[in-house]
Structure formats: C-alpha cells, structure tokens
Amino acid sequence: MWSAAISGTVHVSSRGKARPVLLWSALVAGTGRGKGNALRAAEHVMSEPLGRFLDTFVTSGFTSGAAIISHLAEQAEATSESEGGIDTRCLSISEEWSEDLFQAKKDKKFGTTIRKAWDGGPLRNSTVKEPKAVESPRLVLHCHITPAEFSKFALGGSEAQGGSLNRIMPFTLRAVPMLDDEAELPTIDTEALEDAYAWARSKARTVSLGEDARPLWRLIRRYGRVLGENLPESQGVMVERTAEQTLRVAAVLAASEQSTTITRDVLEAAFSFVRYSVKCATSLVADQESTPKTGRTAVDTPSRILAYVSANPGCASTALLRGAKVTKADVQQLVSTGALAMVKGPANGGRRAETYWLAGQSPEPQGDHSGFSRPSTQGEGTTVQPEQNRKPPRPSERPRLRLVTAESRQDQSEPQTAVQDSPNPTSAPAVVPGSESLGDLLSQW
C-alpha cells in the first residue's frame, strides 16, 4: 500500500537509471489461515496516513492485459485536469488470485502487459476500435493464493519462465492472530507516516544508494546471481530479481524516513525482507516438485484389447479398433500370441466378416465356416423350413366385388347375410337389404 501510494512521485536510481518504486506481493496460505486478517490489519494501519488514496485508487484483480490498460487509461483521463496532473497510481487487490490467473491464461498478452507495468514502461492497446495508451503506469498488485495453486502456476506455465511471477514477492503465512469482527483494532500512532506521505507527494524525488551501502549492494547482486545459477531451473527463475526487489524495498523504507539516500542499515533491512520472500518462493516450488503425482494409471495396449473383447465377445474388427483405440497391427500381434482368437464368417459374395473372441471362448467351427453354419438344405436351392414358419397356401380365386341392383334383389327368394361364413370365401359378401347408394355399398364392404 505504501509503495502504491508514493509511486507517482518517488523513484529509485542505480547505475544512472531511475524507475518507480513498485512492489508487488502475494500472501500464500491455506484457506482460512489468515490472509484476510492480514489485509484488514494493513488497511487499518494505512488508512489514516494515506487519506483518500485507498478509497480512490484501489480496485479488484485484472484478468486480461486489455483490462489493465483500459483501467489506467480511464484513470489518466479522469485526472488529466486535476491540480496534481495525470495520476495513474493503482493498487489492485485480488483475494482470489487463482481465478484471475485462470482467466488470464486465455489472454496471450496478459504476461507481457504486467511485465511492462512492473518496469514502469508505456502500455498500449491496439486491439480495440479506439487505441488506448498509458505512458507512465503506476500499478501495484497484491494477491492472495493457496500454496498448491501458487506452485501449480509457478511450475506449469510459461508465465513463470517468462518472468511474470518473479516480479511478485510471495510470503507464506504461518499463523495470524484471529481478529474479532465486533472488536475494534487498537489505535496506532501514524503521525510520522503521515508526514512522510506528505513529503513524498510534495514533489518528485529520486532515492539512490549511499556510499556506505554500495559494498553490501555489490554483495547482494552477487548473491542473486549465484543463487540463480545453483538452484534448479524451476526455483532459480523465481529469484532472478532478488537484487532489484531489494533495491526497491530499500527505497520505500528510505522514503518512509523522508530520506533520498539508502544507507547500509536500510539496505540490510530490505535484504532480510527479500531473503524471506526468496525462501518462501523456493520452498513452495520445491514442496510441489517433491509431492508424488497421482493420476490415472496408463493401461497398456494388450490389456485394453483383452478388456474390450471380454466385455464384447464376438465384436467386429471395426468396433474393436475404435472401442479399444488400437491399430490393426496391435490386434494381429495379440492374435499371433494365442491370447486372442479371430473367427471369419461365411463368404456371402464379399469380404468375410472377422470377429474376435478371447482364447477358449470362440465358437466351434462348422464346415468351412468358422463360427457360422448354413441352414440345412433339401435338394439344390431348396431350404427346409419348420412347420410353424410355413405360410398358408393362397386361395385359388380371390374374392370379387359384385354389384347388386334392385332387379337382382327381387330375383332372390331369400335375404342374404352381409358376409358369408366361410374360411376361404370365393365371392364377395352380400349386401345388407336397404342399401341404395354407392357409399352404403362401400361402407358395408
């Protein structure tokens, strides 16, 4: 918070190059281990010295590079006519950083954007209809994450190798005192910090190393290089910016004492702070690497084939290849060992079908057709069928429709029934007396 508040006017210089004092941090602890309590305590301490800064310049986490540029550009535009000029200070607090990182993986420019923002370089977004640019971004990130999630992103992505994560100093929390929601936090004397904030914001200031601190500074630079060369690559990449982080922390501490000179004592205190972060980063990655990975056990090809055939005896070749996700050569190799049996069907004018069975389960071959048999025949081209499957013979003559007129009805001595009671009628049923229209005749049929 202190770093974000003074980043607009305070810079640190070494080897003739000035850059903003931007410090990014991450609290790493399990769920319910006090990350929220630590943030609440920090806000309680800094709210009075920083005035309206926490209410005006604090936002939630970002999930894309375009969102970062858009937010800072809008803030620059809103403050362009203010008395102090353009103000691009921003403190992003993400209490669910793993979700932000998961969403940010979809944006290929997210890593590049945050790296430029940490360096204080200009940010430009040319992918939207109205291009936006921020010449002097002053973005500070503070994140909360669990150890497992931090290690997963540190080991599993290009962001760690590209240098995005080593710009963030992780700090593991061992134990944080529980804070009562109803009880008020104790009052703290922050008068000296209020004066330091007013001093830092009064004009642009550049903090640099004092003469007594330079020998220790050379030792710190050497320490960071040796550490990176001797640690495993996954751990070494996390500590590559040890020297730069130490210099920025020292500048922030010097500004809190209203000084533009980094003394040896200040540099030593900053180095102790950064070394703890280095220890946290390397231990988090090392613990994750030493944890045995659990997951599905790979099943070899023969086992997949036998398992599929066992569940689907007599399966066709195409079904086996697709179901077990194997090749024809894999199946043939297993057949040659005798563990799998292939049975060919009859040749019905085309390619003989192939079915697969486990050894000892294949059907007994009959004749020339393994696993299949033709129906018995009587004579050439005559198939003997069971009695119950035979169709009844067709009648010699189909029923015919006969038109009955009034004259023909008078010739009949006796009335006839509508339908003759015969199992095999040879003539059309008679018409019920009284039918006079064609519709009546057809309906009675």
C-alpha positions as CSV (number, residue, x, y, z in Angstrom):
1,M,0.0,0.0,0.0
2,W,2.8,2.4,0.9
3,S,4.6,1.6,-2.3
4,A,1.5,2.2,-4.4
5,A,0.8,5.5,-2.6
6,I,4.2,7.1,-3.2
7,S,4.9,5.5,-6.7
8,G,3.7,8.6,-8.6
9,T,6.5,10.8,-7.3
10,V,9.2,8.6,-5.8
11,H,11.7,6.8,-8.0
12,V,14.8,4.7,-7.3
13,S,18.0,5.1,-9.2
14,S,21.0,2.8,-9.7
15,R,23.6,2.9,-12.5
16,G,22.0,6.1,-13.7
17,K,18.6,4.7,-14.4
18,A,15.5,5.8,-12.5
19,R,12.4,3.7,-12.1
20,P,9.3,3.7,-10.0
21,V,9.2,2.0,-6.6
22,L,6.6,-0.6,-7.4
23,L,6.4,-3.6,-5.1
24,W,4.2,-6.5,-5.9
25,S,3.4,-9.1,-3.2
26,A,1.4,-12.3,-2.7
27,L,0.2,-13.7,0.6
28,V,0.4,-17.5,0.3
29,A,-1.6,-19.6,2.8
30,G,-4.3,-22.2,3.0
31,T,-7.9,-21.4,3.2
32,G,-8.9,-19.8,6.4
33,R,-5.3,-19.3,7.6
34,G,-5.4,-15.5,8.0
35,K,-4.8,-13.9,4.6
36,G,-7.9,-11.7,5.0
37,N,-7.0,-10.8,8.6
38,A,-3.5,-9.7,7.5
39,L,-5.1,-7.4,4.8
40,R,-7.6,-6.0,7.2
41,A,-4.8,-5.1,9.7
42,A,-2.7,-3.4,7.0
43,E,-5.7,-1.3,5.9
44,H,-6.3,-0.3,9.5
45,V,-2.7,0.9,9.8
46,M,-2.5,2.7,6.4
47,S,-6.0,4.2,6.0
48,E,-5.3,7.3,8.1
49,P,-1.8,8.2,6.8
50,L,-2.8,7.7,3.1
51,G,-6.0,9.7,3.4
52,R,-8.4,9.1,0.4
53,F,-5.9,7.0,-1.5
54,L,-7.4,3.7,-0.5
55,D,-10.9,4.9,-1.4
56,T,-9.9,6.3,-4.8
57,F,-7.1,4.2,-6.3
58,V,-7.9,0.6,-5.1
59,T,-9.5,-1.8,-7.5
60,S,-10.0,-5.6,-7.8
61,G,-7.9,-8.0,-9.7
62,F,-7.4,-8.0,-13.5
63,T,-8.0,-10.9,-15.9
64,S,-6.6,-9.5,-19.1
65,G,-3.9,-7.1,-20.4
66,A,-6.6,-5.0,-22.1
67,A,-8.4,-4.6,-18.8
68,I,-5.3,-3.2,-17.2
69,I,-4.6,-0.7,-20.0
70,S,-8.2,0.4,-20.2
71,H,-8.5,1.0,-16.4
72,L,-5.3,3.0,-16.2
73,A,-6.2,5.0,-19.4
74,E,-9.6,5.9,-17.9
75,Q,-7.9,7.0,-14.7
76,A,-5.4,9.1,-16.5
77,E,-8.1,10.8,-18.5
78,A,-10.2,11.5,-15.3
79,T,-7.2,13.1,-13.6
80,S,-5.8,15.0,-16.6
81,E,-7.3,18.3,-15.4
82,S,-6.6,17.9,-11.7
83,E,-4.2,20.2,-9.8
84,G,-1.6,17.5,-9.5
85,G,-1.8,16.4,-13.1
86,I,-2.3,12.9,-14.6
87,D,-2.3,10.3,-11.9
88,T,-2.0,6.6,-12.9
89,R,-1.5,5.1,-9.5
90,C,-3.4,2.0,-8.9
91,L,-3.5,-0.7,-6.2
92,S,-5.0,-3.9,-7.4
93,I,-6.0,-6.3,-4.6
94,S,-7.1,-9.8,-5.7
95,E,-8.2,-12.0,-2.9
96,E,-8.9,-14.9,-5.4
97,W,-5.8,-14.7,-7.5
98,S,-6.0,-18.2,-8.8
99,E,-9.3,-17.4,-10.5
100,D,-7.8,-14.3,-12.1
101,L,-4.8,-16.3,-13.3
102,F,-7.0,-19.0,-14.8
103,Q,-8.9,-16.4,-16.8
104,A,-5.8,-14.5,-17.7
105,K,-4.4,-17.7,-19.3
106,K,-6.8,-17.1,-22.2
107,D,-5.1,-13.7,-22.9
108,K,-1.7,-14.1,-24.6
109,K,-0.8,-10.5,-23.9
110,F,-1.5,-10.6,-20.2
111,G,2.0,-11.6,-19.2
112,T,3.6,-9.0,-21.5
113,T,1.4,-6.3,-20.1
114,I,2.1,-7.0,-16.4
115,R,5.9,-7.2,-17.1
116,K,5.8,-3.8,-18.7
117,A,3.7,-2.4,-15.9
118,W,6.2,-3.6,-13.3
119,D,9.0,-2.0,-15.2
120,G,7.0,1.2,-15.4
121,G,7.2,1.3,-19.2
122,P,4.4,2.6,-21.5
123,L,1.4,0.4,-22.2
124,R,-0.5,0.4,-25.4
125,N,-3.6,-1.4,-26.5
126,S,-4.2,-1.5,-30.3
127,T,-6.7,-4.4,-30.4
128,V,-9.8,-2.2,-29.8
129,K,-11.6,0.2,-32.0
130,E,-10.2,3.2,-30.0
131,P,-6.5,2.5,-29.2
132,K,-5.5,3.4,-25.7
133,A,-2.1,4.2,-24.2
134,V,-0.6,4.9,-20.8
135,E,2.8,6.4,-20.8
136,S,3.7,6.1,-17.1
137,P,1.7,3.3,-15.4
138,R,2.0,3.0,-11.7
139,L,0.4,-0.3,-11.0
140,V,0.9,-2.3,-7.8
141,L,-0.5,-5.9,-7.4
142,H,-1.3,-7.6,-4.1
143,C,-2.7,-11.1,-4.3
144,H,-4.0,-13.9,-2.1
145,I,-3.5,-17.5,-3.1
146,T,-3.1,-21.0,-1.6
147,P,0.3,-22.8,-1.7
148,A,-0.9,-25.6,-4.1
149,E,-2.3,-23.1,-6.6
150,F,0.8,-20.9,-6.5
151,S,3.0,-23.8,-7.1
152,K,0.9,-25.0,-10.0
153,F,1.2,-21.7,-11.8
154,A,4.9,-21.5,-10.9
155,L,5.6,-24.9,-12.4
156,G,3.1,-25.3,-15.1
157,G,3.1,-22.3,-17.3
158,S,5.1,-20.0,-19.5
159,E,4.4,-17.0,-17.2
160,A,7.0,-18.2,-14.7
161,Q,9.6,-18.9,-17.3
162,G,8.9,-15.5,-18.9
163,G,9.5,-13.6,-15.7
164,S,5.9,-12.7,-14.7
165,L,5.8,-14.5,-11.4
166,N,9.3,-13.5,-10.2
167,R,8.2,-9.9,-10.2
168,I,5.8,-10.8,-7.4
169,M,7.3,-11.5,-3.9
170,P,5.4,-14.4,-2.2
171,F,5.2,-14.5,1.6
172,T,3.8,-17.6,3.3
173,L,1.7,-17.1,6.4
174,R,2.4,-19.5,9.3
175,A,-0.1,-18.1,11.9
176,V,-2.1,-14.9,12.0
177,P,-3.9,-13.9,15.2
178,M,-7.7,-14.2,14.9
179,L,-9.4,-10.8,14.8
180,D,-12.8,-10.4,16.4
181,D,-15.3,-8.9,13.9
182,E,-17.0,-6.9,16.5
183,A,-14.0,-5.6,18.4
184,E,-12.2,-2.6,17.1
185,L,-8.5,-2.7,16.3
186,P,-6.1,-0.8,18.6
187,T,-5.3,2.8,17.7
188,I,-1.8,3.3,16.2
189,D,0.2,6.4,16.2
190,T,0.8,7.1,12.5
191,E,1.8,10.7,12.6
192,A,5.4,10.1,11.3
193,L,3.9,8.1,8.4
194,E,1.5,10.9,7.6
195,D,4.4,13.4,7.5
196,A,6.4,11.0,5.3
197,Y,3.5,10.7,2.8
198,A,3.1,14.4,2.6
199,W,6.9,14.7,2.0
200,A,6.8,12.1,-0.7
201,R,3.8,13.6,-2.5
202,S,5.0,17.2,-2.4
203,K,7.3,16.8,-5.4
204,A,9.2,14.3,-7.5
205,R,12.0,12.6,-5.6
206,T,14.7,10.1,-6.6
207,V,16.2,7.8,-4.0
208,S,19.7,6.4,-4.5
209,L,22.4,4.3,-2.7
210,G,24.6,6.0,-0.2
211,E,28.4,5.3,-0.3
212,D,28.3,3.1,2.8
213,A,25.7,0.9,1.2
214,R,27.5,0.2,-2.1
215,P,29.7,-2.7,-0.8
216,L,26.6,-4.5,0.5
217,W,24.8,-3.8,-2.7
218,R,27.5,-5.5,-4.8
219,L,27.3,-8.5,-2.4
220,I,23.5,-8.6,-2.9
221,R,23.9,-8.6,-6.7
222,R,26.4,-11.4,-6.5
223,Y,24.2,-13.3,-4.1
224,G,21.3,-13.2,-6.5
225,R,23.4,-14.4,-9.4
226,V,24.9,-17.3,-7.5
227,L,21.6,-18.3,-6.2
228,G,20.0,-18.5,-9.6
229,E,22.9,-20.5,-11.1
230,N,22.9,-23.2,-8.4
231,L,19.2,-23.7,-7.8
232,P,17.1,-26.0,-10.1
233,E,15.7,-24.1,-13.0
234,S,12.1,-24.1,-11.7
235,Q,13.4,-22.5,-8.5
236,G,16.1,-20.3,-9.9
237,V,13.7,-18.5,-12.2
238,M,11.7,-17.4,-9.2
239,V,14.6,-15.5,-7.6
240,E,16.2,-13.8,-10.6
241,R,15.1,-10.3,-9.5
242,T,16.4,-10.6,-5.9
243,A,18.7,-7.6,-6.3
244,E,16.1,-5.3,-8.0
245,Q,13.5,-6.2,-5.4
246,T,15.9,-5.4,-2.6
247,L,16.7,-2.0,-4.1
248,R,13.0,-1.1,-4.4
249,V,12.2,-2.2,-0.8
250,A,15.1,-0.1,0.4
251,A,13.9,2.9,-1.5
252,V,10.4,2.6,0.1
253,L,11.9,2.3,3.6
254,A,14.1,5.4,3.0
255,A,11.0,7.3,1.8
256,S,9.2,6.4,5.0
257,E,12.0,8.2,6.8
258,Q,11.8,11.2,4.5
259,S,15.2,10.5,3.0
260,T,16.5,10.2,-0.5
261,T,19.6,8.2,0.5
262,I,19.7,4.4,1.1
263,T,22.0,3.8,4.0
264,R,23.6,0.4,4.8
265,D,21.2,-0.2,7.6
266,V,18.2,0.4,5.4
267,L,19.6,-1.8,2.6
268,E,20.4,-4.6,5.1
269,A,16.8,-4.5,6.5
270,A,15.4,-4.6,2.9
271,F,17.7,-7.5,2.1
272,S,16.4,-9.5,5.1
273,F,12.9,-8.9,3.9
274,V,13.6,-10.0,0.4
275,R,15.5,-13.1,1.5
276,Y,12.5,-14.3,3.4
277,S,10.5,-13.9,0.2
278,V,13.1,-15.9,-1.7
279,K,13.0,-18.7,0.9
280,C,9.2,-18.8,0.6
281,A,9.3,-19.0,-3.2
282,T,11.9,-21.7,-3.4
283,S,10.2,-23.8,-0.7
284,L,6.8,-23.6,-2.3
285,V,8.2,-24.8,-5.7
286,A,10.4,-27.5,-4.0
287,D,7.5,-28.9,-2.0
288,Q,5.3,-29.2,-5.0
289,E,8.1,-30.9,-7.0
290,S,8.7,-33.4,-4.2
291,T,5.0,-34.3,-3.9
292,P,4.2,-37.6,-5.7
293,K,1.8,-37.1,-8.6
294,T,-1.3,-39.1,-8.5
295,G,-3.5,-39.8,-11.5
296,R,-4.8,-42.4,-13.8
297,T,-2.5,-45.4,-14.4
298,A,-1.8,-45.9,-18.0
299,V,-3.2,-49.2,-19.4
300,D,-1.0,-51.0,-22.0
301,T,-2.4,-51.8,-25.4
302,P,-2.8,-55.6,-25.0
303,S,-4.8,-55.1,-21.8
304,R,-7.1,-52.6,-23.5
305,I,-7.8,-55.1,-26.3
306,L,-8.4,-58.0,-24.0
307,A,-10.7,-55.9,-21.7
308,Y,-12.8,-54.7,-24.7
309,V,-13.2,-58.2,-26.1
310,S,-14.0,-59.6,-22.7
311,A,-16.8,-57.1,-22.4
312,N,-17.9,-57.5,-26.0
313,P,-17.3,-61.1,-27.1
314,G,-17.6,-61.7,-30.8
315,C,-17.1,-58.0,-31.6
316,A,-16.3,-56.9,-35.2
317,S,-12.9,-55.6,-36.2
318,T,-14.0,-52.0,-36.7
319,A,-15.8,-51.9,-33.3
320,L,-12.7,-53.3,-31.6
321,L,-10.3,-50.8,-33.2
322,R,-12.5,-47.9,-32.3
323,G,-13.5,-49.1,-28.8
324,A,-10.1,-50.0,-27.6
325,K,-8.3,-47.2,-29.5
326,V,-5.8,-49.5,-31.1
327,T,-4.4,-50.3,-34.5
328,K,-4.9,-53.4,-36.7
329,A,-1.3,-54.3,-36.1
330,D,-1.8,-54.3,-32.3
331,V,-4.7,-56.7,-32.7
332,Q,-2.8,-59.0,-35.1
333,Q,0.1,-59.2,-32.8
334,L,-2.1,-60.3,-29.9
335,V,-3.8,-62.9,-32.2
336,S,-0.3,-64.3,-33.0
337,T,0.3,-64.9,-29.3
338,G,-2.8,-67.0,-29.0
339,A,-4.4,-64.8,-26.3
340,L,-7.0,-63.6,-28.8
341,A,-8.9,-65.6,-31.4
342,M,-10.1,-64.3,-34.8
343,V,-13.1,-66.1,-36.4
344,K,-14.0,-65.5,-40.0
345,G,-17.6,-65.6,-41.2
346,P,-19.1,-67.1,-44.4
347,A,-18.2,-65.5,-47.7
348,N,-21.5,-64.1,-49.0
349,G,-20.2,-62.8,-52.2
350,G,-18.0,-60.3,-50.5
351,R,-15.4,-59.9,-47.8
352,R,-15.7,-62.4,-44.9
353,A,-16.5,-60.7,-41.6
354,E,-14.0,-61.0,-38.8
355,T,-15.0,-61.4,-35.2
356,Y,-12.8,-61.6,-32.1
357,W,-13.0,-63.7,-29.0
358,L,-10.9,-64.5,-26.0
359,A,-8.9,-67.7,-26.2
360,G,-11.1,-70.6,-25.3
361,Q,-14.4,-68.7,-25.8
362,S,-14.6,-68.7,-29.6
363,P,-17.4,-70.8,-31.2
364,E,-16.6,-74.2,-32.6
365,P,-16.1,-74.1,-36.4
366,Q,-18.6,-76.0,-38.6
367,G,-17.5,-77.0,-42.0
368,D,-15.7,-74.3,-43.9
369,H,-17.4,-71.5,-42.0
370,S,-15.8,-71.0,-38.6
371,G,-18.3,-70.0,-36.0
372,F,-21.2,-69.9,-38.6
373,S,-23.4,-72.6,-40.2
374,R,-25.8,-72.6,-43.1
375,P,-29.3,-73.9,-42.7
376,S,-29.7,-77.5,-43.8
377,T,-31.0,-77.8,-47.4
378,Q,-33.0,-80.5,-49.2
379,G,-32.0,-80.6,-52.8
380,E,-30.4,-77.8,-54.7
381,G,-31.7,-74.4,-53.9
382,T,-34.5,-75.7,-51.6
383,T,-34.5,-74.7,-48.0
384,V,-36.3,-76.8,-45.4
385,Q,-38.3,-74.6,-43.0
386,P,-40.1,-75.5,-39.8
387,E,-43.8,-76.3,-40.0
388,Q,-44.8,-73.3,-37.9
389,N,-43.0,-70.9,-40.2
390,R,-44.7,-72.1,-43.4
391,K,-47.2,-69.6,-44.9
392,P,-50.8,-70.8,-45.7
393,P,-51.5,-71.5,-49.3
394,R,-53.1,-68.8,-51.3
395,P,-56.7,-69.3,-52.3
396,S,-57.2,-70.4,-56.0
397,E,-59.5,-67.5,-56.6
398,R,-59.6,-64.1,-54.8
399,P,-62.9,-62.6,-53.6
400,R,-64.6,-60.5,-56.2
401,L,-66.9,-57.5,-55.7
402,R,-70.4,-58.0,-57.2
403,L,-72.8,-55.1,-57.8
404,V,-76.3,-55.9,-56.6
405,T,-79.2,-53.9,-58.2
406,A,-82.8,-53.6,-57.3
407,E,-83.8,-56.0,-60.1
408,S,-81.3,-58.6,-58.9
409,R,-82.6,-58.3,-55.3
410,Q,-86.1,-59.1,-56.5
411,D,-84.9,-62.3,-58.1
412,Q,-83.6,-63.5,-54.8
413,S,-86.1,-65.6,-52.9
414,E,-84.4,-65.2,-49.5
415,P,-82.4,-62.3,-48.0
416,Q,-78.6,-63.0,-47.6
417,T,-76.3,-62.1,-44.8
418,A,-73.7,-59.3,-45.1
419,V,-70.7,-61.6,-45.0
420,Q,-70.7,-65.3,-45.8
421,D,-69.4,-67.5,-43.1
422,S,-66.6,-69.3,-45.0
423,P,-63.0,-69.6,-44.1
424,N,-62.0,-69.2,-47.7
425,P,-64.6,-67.0,-49.4
426,T,-64.7,-67.3,-53.2
427,S,-67.2,-64.5,-53.8
428,A,-67.9,-61.0,-52.4
429,P,-70.1,-60.7,-49.4
430,A,-73.7,-60.0,-50.0
431,V,-75.1,-56.5,-49.3
432,V,-77.5,-55.8,-46.4
433,P,-81.0,-55.1,-47.8
434,G,-82.0,-51.4,-48.0
435,S,-78.7,-50.1,-49.4
436,E,-79.4,-47.8,-52.2
437,S,-76.2,-45.7,-52.7
438,L,-72.6,-46.5,-53.7
439,G,-71.4,-45.1,-50.4
440,D,-73.6,-47.6,-48.5
441,L,-72.3,-50.4,-50.6
442,L,-68.7,-49.5,-49.9
443,S,-69.2,-48.9,-46.2
444,Q,-70.8,-52.3,-45.8
445,W,-67.8,-53.9,-47.6
